[in-house]
Amino acid sequence: MWGDDFLVSILETLFQVSAIILLLCSFYYFRHFKKIKRERKLTFPERSIYIITQVAIYLCAGSYLLLFLDRNFG
């Protein structure tokens, strides 16, 4: 019924939307933990999520930038 290109473009769009939502949630939790960190010491699970969130944000931004540059120069 629909072509393969149409389904691939829908999947790519869904992936991009989900990545944006995950990134926004990561920013929210990062800011939330930063606020808690000023008020009290973070517990071990909170500190772990805080660090993982920081790393994930930078990895997501870096990988997206590399993919973007590859598409433009490739």
N, C-alpha and C positions, 0 to 999 in steps of 0.2 A: 504494500500500500504506500508507505513512505520510503524515500530513498535512504541509503545508508548515510549519506552526508547530512541529512536532516536529523537523524537520530544521534549522530556524533556531535553535531552542533548543540543539540539539547543537552547531552551529557556534559559537554564542556561548559555550557552555561550553568548547569546545576553544580558542577564542581567549583566554578568561580564564585557562585553565590554562597555555597557552603564554606569556602575558604574565607570569604569576607566576614561571614557570621562568626566563624571561629576566631578570626583575628580580632574582631570587635569584642567578643567575650574575653579573649586573652587580655586585651587592654583594660577592660573593666576589672578583671581579677588582679591584674598587676597594680592598678591604682588603688584597689581595695586593700590589698596586702601592704602597699606602701603606707596607706593611712593608718592601718592597724600597727605597723612597725613603729610609727611615731608615738603611738599611745602605750604600747607594751611590747615586750619581747615576743617574737613569733614562735609558735610551737614547731616541732620538727616537721610535721606534715605541711604546715603552712609555709615554712621556709623552703621546703622542697618544691612545692607548687610555685612559689614565688620565683625561684631560680629557673625551674623548667619553663615557666611562662616567658621569662626574659629570653632564654635561649631560643625558644620556639618562635617568638616574634622576630628575632634577628635572622634565624634560619629561613623563615617564610619570606621575609622581605628580600634577603639576599638571593634565594633561589628564584623568586619571581623576577628580580632585576636581571639575573643571568639569562633566564628564559626569554625575557623581553629583548635583551640585547642580541641574543642569538637569532631571534626571529627577524630583527631589523637588519642585521649584518650578514645573515646566512644566505 
